[in-house]
């Protein structure tokens, strides 16, 4: 099957060709015809499956025949949890829509709002936004959502995890009842089901990878190691195996900074990316990493969400995530679109419970290794995990969910971990430490 079999227009086929795609991915094969028909869609798909093109291409086609947007009006709205994902979806919209006379813009918090206001003023065919900044601009009268024809919620599970449910409900009150809705989520919790029931009308269901499975193309391994030796083991593995382009996950922003600094001292170029970094610092780090100038990018879960790096060869879990589903998201950064990838987890005695949860979720045992020279102490005692967040097994309810938005510098936060912490109230295991 080719893209032209899916009913896409010549303008879109030209743009797809320029991207170098020849064969539609499974989600594209199913989503494109369904969206072209105008119905609602509920898709279970992780990043790396080609889901962005799966909704962007038919959305562009449906919009290309219609009327112009009204002043300050928007015809299609794509909501994403993070700035990075918003930027990437915006890029896809531009790339795929380059031969169509449609206008688009991306908005998120943490940057000045005036250029965004100026871009929306004449009206837009497509607006890609994080929820906080969108509502901010709406409240100030800069954007009119009453003419929305298509609403996309991308990575809806992550939006809920980050506490955006109230913002999403507010947005739903601002859009007209007659519209097409597309909901994408990597996992299906009860909350996602509830949102889908409220939002969608007789949706087409698409499930490409089995729920909570990890890609077959990713080689996954665990190195057992003592807590204090993780940094040196990581430096050793990177050097010994000559890994380039390594995305490393840490649990905290502070941990990400410390690790990047440590690797730097070992002559391994590394930078940290997380919610405390300015947008320009994050963009710089990401582009250096993508271009291959930067060997290691150390990231927290929320900051890494939505990073689109083609053919990323190595992902390292420097610490296991507290929430098992995050493991699936993390290693989804490698082995994308059919390429081989390697995911390595460094696991100390504190994390055995977390590892069990992950293995239960992905329904397989991960291969365990011990690197000579880094043998773990068999008598080591587990300690509580940093920030008092230990144990795992709390499901996906760990953090910002339900958090009331808080006025943040430069706006209301942008959906990348700048949400207010609910940790104290929720028993000390917040996920906002991104
Ligand atoms: P996504 O899941 O939307 O984040 O896409 C994952 C990656 O796959 C992106 O780098 C896309 O550029 C790439 N991609 C999307 N569709 C195709 C395709 N049909 N063939 C090859 N690569 C694709």
Boltz pocket constraint, residues with backbone or C-beta under 6 A from the ligand:
constraints:
  - pocket:
      binder: B
      contacts: [[A, 20], [A, 21], [A, 22], [A, 23], [A, 24], [A, 25], [A, 28], [A, 46], [A, 47], [A, 48], [A, 49], [A, 50], [A, 51], [A, 52], [A, 53], [A, 308], [A, 309], [A, 310], [A, 336], [A, 337]]
      max_distance: 6.0
